[in-house]
């Protein structure tokens, strides 16, 4: 890679960063109501991402060998209970991951 290509790549990355950071302020200026579809996405996407994370984590679970998915099931229950209680995804994700890791490393 030549020096000119490296500089062009750095400039493009910097321009993309500035554009992505400034775009929301340009599209949704102060004083205007947020469009309904953006509010809907803000409401629906966290749950969809959480569901996607659960599916991704369970894709390789084999119910016919090893711990038979018990640590995974306990982790899901912990995540669901904590999210229902506090409505905070970070708490539920971190706590359920910790419970899963303890079960996998110390129990099963």
C-alpha positions in Angstrom: 0.0 0.0 0.0 1.4 3.4 -0.9 1.5 6.4 1.3 -1.2 8.1 -0.7 -3.5 5.1 -0.3 -3.0 5.0 3.4 -3.7 8.8 3.7 -6.8 8.4 1.6 -8.0 5.5 3.8 -7.4 7.5 6.9 -9.2 10.6 5.4 -12.2 8.4 4.3 -12.5 6.8 7.7 -12.4 10.2 9.4 -15.0 11.6 7.0 -17.3 8.6 7.6 -17.0 9.0 11.4 -17.8 12.7 11.2 -20.7 12.1 8.9 -22.2 9.3 11.0 -21.9 11.4 14.2 -23.4 14.6 12.6 -26.1 12.9 10.5 -28.7 12.5 13.4 -28.4 16.2 14.3 -28.9 17.2 10.6 -31.8 14.8 10.0 -33.6 15.4 13.4 -32.9 19.0 14.5 -34.0 20.4 17.8 -37.6 21.6 18.0 -39.0 19.0 15.7 -40.9 16.0 16.8 -39.2 12.6 16.3 -40.9 10.7 13.6 -43.1 7.8 14.7 -41.0 5.1 12.9 -37.9 6.2 14.7 -39.7 6.0 18.1 -41.0 2.6 17.1 -37.5 1.4 16.2 -36.2 2.7 19.5 -38.9 0.7 21.3 -38.7 -2.5 19.2 -35.0 -2.9 18.4 -33.7 -3.6 21.9 -36.0 -6.6 22.3 -35.2 -7.8 18.8 -31.4 -7.6 19.5 -31.9 -9.4 22.8 -33.8 -12.2 21.0 -31.1 -12.4 18.3 -28.5 -12.7 21.1 -30.4 -15.6 22.7 -30.8 -17.4 19.3 -27.1 -16.9 18.6 -26.1 -18.3 22.0 -28.3 -21.4 21.6 -27.4 -22.3 18.1 -24.7 -24.8 19.1 -26.4 -26.3 22.1 -26.7 -30.1 21.9 -29.4 -31.5 24.1 -28.2 -35.1 23.6 -24.7 -34.7 25.2 -22.8 -33.0 28.0 -24.8 -30.8 30.3 -27.9 -31.0 28.0 -28.3 -27.3 27.9 -28.9 -26.8 31.6 -26.5 -23.9 32.1 -27.9 -22.2 29.0 -31.5 -22.6 30.2 -30.6 -21.3 33.7 -28.9 -18.3 32.1 -31.9 -17.6 30.0 -34.2 -17.8 33.0 -31.9 -15.5 35.0 -31.8 -13.0 32.1 -35.6 -13.0 31.7 -36.3 -12.6 35.4 -33.8 -9.8 35.9 -35.0 -8.0 32.8 -38.7 -8.3 33.9 -37.7 -6.9 37.3 -35.5 -4.0 36.3 -36.0 -3.5 32.6 -32.3 -3.1 32.1 -30.6 -5.2 29.4 -27.1 -4.7 30.6 -27.8 -6.0 34.1 -29.7 -9.0 32.7 -27.0 -9.8 30.1 -24.0 -9.4 32.5 -25.7 -11.3 35.4 -26.9 -14.2 33.2 -23.5 -14.5 31.6 -21.9 -14.6 35.0 -24.3 -17.3 36.2 -23.7 -19.3 33.0 -19.9 -19.1 33.4 -20.1 -20.2 37.0 -22.3 -23.1 36.1 -20.1 -24.2 33.2 -16.8 -23.8 35.0 -17.6 -25.0 38.5 -20.7 -27.2 38.3 -20.9 -29.0 34.9 
